[in-house]
Amino acid sequence: MNFRVLKNSLSAAALMGLLCASASACDTPVFRYALERWEADFFVALVVSRGPLTEPEDALAERLRARDDPEAQLPNLVTYFFDLNRPRDERLEEMEKWVRHPLGDLAKVEPGKPILMLLYPQLPNLPALAWSGALNEAHVQALLDSPARRETARRLVKGDAVVWLLVGCGDEAADRELDARLTGLLRKMEAEFEAARTQQAEAEDDDPDAARPAADLKLKMSTLRVSREGTGEQVLMRMLLEPYPALAERKVPLIFPIFGRGRALDPLIPDDIEEHTVRHVTSFLAGPCSCEVKEQNPGFDLLVACNWDDLLGGRYVVDKALPPLTGLSLPAEALHPAAPAADAPAEPAAANPLPGAASPPADLAAPALWLGLSAVVLLLILVALAGGILVRSRQG
């Protein structure tokens, strides 16, 4: 089952969370923190021609150039233009090193037939080339925006914690049955989350100083079906499926949990849609964001036409205590056996000495040094374990 890949990614993120927890604990759920704090990674668009662009082509290129403006509605795209008839551009050479063989086909670009290429953010878990095609109106529009991406962004901004994007297989009855089964499980997860919040609030009513969950913090999830052959969705389909060539060839529905500012987790297949699987994913996204570094969390960003900061209206995370989410907690077996060693209460960090403060006595300095070295060794071991989990998941 493909869930093994996603489970390993989430487990690796949990291990990395243990590394970060003592230094930067954060009770805000992953889905909320990602929406309000994680900037979307940048894609790269290349317009490659042999000779100057015609006036209509230049008008299309202007639509891509406009997206370089930070005030525009597509902040995670940067565009480069290359005329192969001009002297060799060093930037293009760098692109070729990055993309390797796909850009080797640039020699085939013909005069009067410019091409448009979309490159993923330069990350180790992604291929280089997401999509390519002729520079024309339909392709530019499909690259910049699509109905499914627009609706996903709208729901995330309006309050959905996760949009489960169901890429259909072409069998309407099978897609509809899977959608209904997943929706039922999502309603159950939402009810468990709300029950945990209510239980915590009731337990804290007698403590006026206790931190309480934010009143507007809800776990709302939805499904969104999209066809692989859907009008205007060809770039989105390549963007989603290119990192998973084996799955892309299978004629089965694929389910991508989307959260934050359009961040997709590894896809699930129909056999994965069971209660324990959905709970596992939900427990990660609704759990506390113990590791706030985006790159240490699973998933990859999509190209989405949305100025998130403006639409969020300047709303920023205020860390609030959350329910323990006992019904949604990450299963213990998902963690590597070495992880529980990091659960021991961390020693409080010593404050930086003020000017003139006395140094610690010499008889305490040596034990402190050994403790510090031991902590560094433990962190390195956990980092190695997390990296190993990710490598095995990709190889699987």
Summary of the structure (lengths in Angstrom):
residues: 396
radius of gyration: 24.0
end to end distance: 10.2
largest distance: 78.4
contacts: 1154
relative contact order: 0.20
helix: 47%
strand: 13%
